């Protein structure tokens, strides 16, 4: 680019799994899983997120600046409630 124009971009990918059991045994109830990120999780969750951003900044004069940004995010959770086998 030039000294008056700046271009940037970023891509990130995140993949994680969380799981937990119900605090009331077969009656389920709130879960014990997920830790600090998802307290109370009963069941399982697999998440695969994508994030993309790009932008350009152009300095026109000492008192005028143009900034354009684009962003895209895909939140892709797959969750399952715990299975219960009642007597």
Z-matrix of the N, CA and C atoms (Angstrom, degrees):
N
C 1 1.445
C 2 1.535 1 108.64
N 3 1.312 2 115.76 1 -161.49
C 4 1.461 3 120.45 2 -179.95
C 5 1.523 4 109.55 3 -116.81
N 6 1.326 5 116.57 4 175.33
C 7 1.468 6 119.26 5 179.62
C 8 1.529 7 111.91 6 -68.58
N 9 1.333 8 117.86 7 -18.60
C 10 1.463 9 120.05 8 179.12
C 11 1.534 10 112.20 9 -100.99
N 12 1.334 11 117.32 10 1.56
C 13 1.474 12 120.52 11 -178.86
C 14 1.529 13 109.40 12 -133.40
N 15 1.326 14 115.30 13 135.35
C 16 1.457 15 121.88 14 179.70
C 17 1.529 16 108.77 15 -128.12
N 18 1.319 17 117.92 16 132.31
C 19 1.458 18 124.27 17 -179.95
C 20 1.523 19 108.42 18 -120.42
N 21 1.350 20 117.29 19 137.68
C 22 1.459 21 119.62 20 177.83
C 23 1.525 22 109.95 21 -140.98
N 24 1.322 23 115.79 22 161.09
C 25 1.455 24 122.30 23 176.12
C 26 1.517 25 110.73 24 -155.86
N 27 1.331 26 115.96 25 157.73
C 28 1.460 27 121.19 26 -179.85
C 29 1.522 28 109.12 27 -153.28
N 30 1.325 29 116.13 28 140.76
C 31 1.465 30 122.54 29 173.08
C 32 1.517 31 107.53 30 -133.19
N 33 1.328 32 117.04 31 135.58
C 34 1.461 33 119.93 32 175.89
C 35 1.521 34 109.86 33 -138.21
N 36 1.313 35 114.03 34 152.71
C 37 1.458 36 122.98 35 -177.81
C 38 1.517 37 106.84 36 -135.80
N 39 1.329 38 117.00 37 132.45
C 40 1.459 39 121.04 38 -178.93
C 41 1.518 40 109.14 39 -133.07
N 42 1.322 41 116.94 40 134.18
C 43 1.460 42 122.76 41 179.85
C 44 1.515 43 107.63 42 -138.14
N 45 1.347 44 116.93 43 123.88
C 46 1.458 45 119.17 44 177.61
C 47 1.527 46 110.75 45 -152.64
N 48 1.342 47 114.94 46 161.58
C 49 1.460 48 123.23 47 -179.83
C 50 1.529 49 108.81 48 -125.78
N 51 1.331 50 115.93 49 141.57
C 52 1.456 51 122.72 50 173.98
C 53 1.523 52 108.21 51 -133.70
N 54 1.327 53 117.17 52 148.23
C 55 1.467 54 119.70 53 175.80
C 56 1.519 55 109.71 54 -156.30
N 57 1.329 56 115.08 55 158.24
C 58 1.460 57 120.71 56 178.34
C 59 1.512 58 110.91 57 -165.45
N 60 1.335 59 115.72 58 160.24
C 61 1.472 60 122.36 59 178.69
C 62 1.519 61 108.96 60 -105.36
N 63 1.333 62 115.74 61 153.18
C 64 1.454 63 120.22 62 176.25
C 65 1.522 64 111.07 63 -66.79
N 66 1.324 65 117.24 64 142.09
C 67 1.462 66 121.49 65 -177.24
C 68 1.526 67 113.19 66 -72.38
N 69 1.335 68 118.20 67 -15.64
C 70 1.463 69 121.47 68 -177.21
C 71 1.524 70 112.34 69 -104.40
N 72 1.311 71 118.50 70 25.99
C 73 1.465 72 121.90 71 178.56
C 74 1.516 73 111.58 72 64.38
N 75 1.331 74 116.68 73 -128.06
C 76 1.469 75 120.88 74 -178.30
C 77 1.522 76 112.65 75 -66.71
N 78 1.321 77 117.70 76 -21.23
C 79 1.466 78 120.65 77 178.74
C 80 1.536 79 110.83 78 -80.88
N 81 1.318 80 117.43 79 -4.09
C 82 1.469 81 125.52 80 177.80
C 83 1.523 82 112.28 81 68.18
N 84 1.312 83 118.85 82 -103.44
C 85 1.456 84 121.50 83 -175.28
C 86 1.522 85 111.08 84 81.05
N 87 1.340 86 116.75 85 -169.71
C 88 1.462 87 119.83 86 178.53
C 89 1.525 88 109.99 87 -60.58
N 90 1.309 89 115.97 88 152.23
C 91 1.455 90 119.29 89 -175.71
C 92 1.516 91 114.06 90 -94.19
N 93 1.318 92 114.43 91 169.28
C 94 1.460 93 121.56 92 178.00
C 95 1.528 94 111.82 93 -107.35
N 96 1.324 95 117.00 94 5.77
C 97 1.467 96 120.18 95 -174.16
C 98 1.505 97 113.75 96 -100.00
N 99 1.303 98 114.75 97 175.53
C 100 1.451 99 121.28 98 175.01
C 101 1.504 100 114.82 99 94.17
N 102 1.315 101 118.45 100 -17.83
C 103 1.467 102 120.23 101 179.34
C 104 1.518 103 111.45 102 60.95
N 105 1.317 104 116.20 103 -147.00
C 106 1.465 105 121.29 104 -179.06
C 107 1.520 106 112.76 105 -71.47
N 108 1.353 107 117.29 106 -25.11
C 109 1.463 108 119.95 107 -176.09
C 110 1.527 109 113.06 108 -77.76
N 111 1.325 110 118.66 109 -29.54
C 112 1.470 111 121.75 110 -179.90
C 113 1.526 112 109.43 111 -149.34
N 114 1.334 113 118.32 112 65.85
C 115 1.466 114 119.23 113 -178.19
C 116 1.518 115 110.73 114 -62.99
N 117 1.308 116 116.58 115 143.30
C 118 1.454 117 121.46 116 178.45
C 119 1.509 118 114.40 117 87.15
N 120 1.331 119 117.98 118 11.33
C 121 1.465 120 120.83 119 -178.87
C 122 1.521 121 110.12 120 -74.24
N 123 1.327 122 116.93 121 123.21
C 124 1.468 123 123.43 122 172.14
C 125 1.525 124 106.17 123 -117.00
N 126 1.311 125 117.49 124 113.94
C 127 1.455 126 122.32 125 -175.82
C 128 1.513 127 109.29 126 123.00
N 129 1.327 128 116.41 127 -152.54
C 130 1.465 129 119.22 128 -179.81
C 131 1.525 130 110.03 129 -137.14
N 132 1.312 131 114.63 130 154.39
C 133 1.463 132 121.66 131 179.35
C 134 1.523 133 108.56 132 -143.88
N 135 1.323 134 115.81 133 128.00
C 136 1.456 135 122.65 134 173.97
C 137 1.522 136 106.75 135 -117.75
N 138 1.313 137 116.91 136 124.01
C 139 1.464 138 121.30 137 -174.87
C 140 1.529 139 109.14 138 -122.59
N 141 1.332 140 115.17 139 135.21
C 142 1.464 141 122.65 140 179.34
C 143 1.528 142 107.08 141 -134.14
N 144 1.323 143 117.16 142 98.66
C 145 1.466 144 122.64 143 -174.52
C 146 1.530 145 111.95 144 -104.28
N 147 1.327 146 115.11 145 147.65
C 148 1.461 147 122.63 146 175.40
C 149 1.518 148 108.34 147 -126.30
N 150 1.334 149 117.13 148 142.87
C 151 1.459 150 121.83 149 177.76
C 152 1.529 151 109.32 150 -141.49
N 153 1.326 152 115.47 151 134.75
C 154 1.459 153 121.39 152 179.63
C 155 1.526 154 108.25 153 -137.74
N 156 1.325 155 116.86 154 134.79
C 157 1.455 156 119.90 155 174.69
C 158 1.529 157 109.45 156 -145.35
N 159 1.322 158 114.96 157 151.49
C 160 1.461 159 122.01 158 178.95
C 161 1.523 160 108.15 159 -151.44
N 162 1.300 161 115.98 160 154.21
C 163 1.460 162 119.33 161 179.08
C 164 1.512 163 112.32 162 -164.72
N 165 1.314 164 114.51 163 165.12
C 166 1.460 165 121.57 164 177.10
C 167 1.531 166 108.03 165 -140.31
N 168 1.315 167 115.49 166 138.78
C 169 1.468 168 122.68 167 176.48
C 170 1.523 169 108.12 168 -122.36
N 171 1.322 170 116.10 169 130.35
C 172 1.466 171 121.82 170 -178.91
C 173 1.523 172 108.80 171 -125.63
N 174 1.315 173 115.92 172 123.49
C 175 1.460 174 121.52 173 174.86
C 176 1.523 175 107.92 174 -89.73
N 177 1.333 176 116.09 175 115.66
C 178 1.461 177 121.33 176 -178.61
C 179 1.524 178 110.59 177 -89.02
N 180 1.331 179 116.34 178 -43.18
C 181 1.472 180 121.50 179 176.32
C 182 1.523 181 107.47 180 -151.39
N 183 1.320 182 117.13 181 -179.38
C 184 1.466 183 119.98 182 -179.24
C 185 1.529 184 112.85 183 -66.44
N 186 1.339 185 117.18 184 -14.00
C 187 1.466 186 119.69 185 -179.86
C 188 1.530 187 112.73 186 -123.20
N 189 1.343 188 118.81 187 8.13
C 190 1.457 189 121.38 188 -177.95
C 191 1.537 190 109.91 189 -135.93
N 192 1.336 191 114.98 190 126.93
C 193 1.459 192 122.33 191 -176.29
C 194 1.525 193 108.68 192 -133.54
N 195 1.327 194 117.08 193 139.27
C 196 1.466 195 121.90 194 176.13
C 197 1.527 196 108.26 195 -117.55
N 198 1.324 197 116.02 196 133.39
C 199 1.459 198 121.26 197 -178.23
C 200 1.528 199 108.60 198 -135.53
N 201 1.332 200 117.50 199 125.37
C 202 1.468 201 122.67 200 178.79
C 203 1.518 202 107.31 201 -125.89
N 204 1.342 203 116.43 202 132.16
C 205 1.467 204 121.05 203 -179.20
C 206 1.524 205 110.72 204 -134.55
N 207 1.328 206 114.67 205 148.89
C 208 1.453 207 122.44 206 177.76
C 209 1.524 208 107.61 207 -132.45
N 210 1.326 209 116.90 208 139.47
C 211 1.461 210 120.37 209 177.71
C 212 1.514 211 111.39 210 -143.37
N 213 1.316 212 115.69 211 147.76
C 214 1.467 213 122.61 212 177.68
C 215 1.518 214 107.69 213 -142.15
N 216 1.342 215 116.96 214 137.61
C 217 1.460 216 122.01 215 179.80
C 218 1.524 217 108.99 216 -139.59
N 219 1.311 218 117.15 217 132.51
C 220 1.467 219 121.66 218 175.48
C 221 1.520 220 107.84 219 -117.42
N 222 1.345 221 115.98 220 114.34
C 223 1.454 222 123.48 221 177.52
C 224 1.520 223 106.54 222 -98.61
N 225 1.317 224 117.32 223 117.92
C 226 1.456 225 121.34 224 -169.84
C 227 1.534 226 111.44 225 -128.63
N 228 1.355 227 118.44 226 71.25
C 229 1.460 228 119.12 227 178.59
C 230 1.535 229 111.74 228 -84.65
N 231 1.306 230 115.63 229 144.16
C 232 1.467 231 122.37 230 172.34
C 233 1.525 232 105.78 231 -123.42
N 234 1.332 233 117.09 232 112.66
C 235 1.458 234 120.22 233 -175.46
C 236 1.517 235 110.84 234 -118.57
N 237 1.333 236 115.02 235 153.79
C 238 1.462 237 121.83 236 175.22
C 239 1.507 238 108.53 237 -137.62
N 240 1.334 239 115.22 238 133.71
C 241 1.455 240 120.07 239 173.07
C 242 1.522 241 107.66 240 -75.55
N 243 1.326 242 116.78 241 153.55
C 244 1.458 243 117.77 242 179.06
C 245 1.524 244 110.84 243 -66.33
N 246 1.328 245 116.26 244 146.67
C 247 1.464 246 120.21 245 176.02
C 248 1.525 247 108.56 246 -83.63
N 249 1.328 248 115.09 247 142.23
C 250 1.455 249 120.63 248 -177.63
C 251 1.523 250 108.62 249 -120.23
N 252 1.309 251 115.91 250 127.55
C 253 1.466 252 121.31 251 174.16
C 254 1.518 253 107.42 252 -107.31
N 255 1.331 254 116.40 253 98.69
C 256 1.459 255 120.69 254 -179.17
C 257 1.521 256 110.45 255 -78.79
N 258 1.342 257 117.23 256 143.36
C 259 1.481 258 119.99 257 -179.81
C 260 1.521 259 112.50 258 -68.00
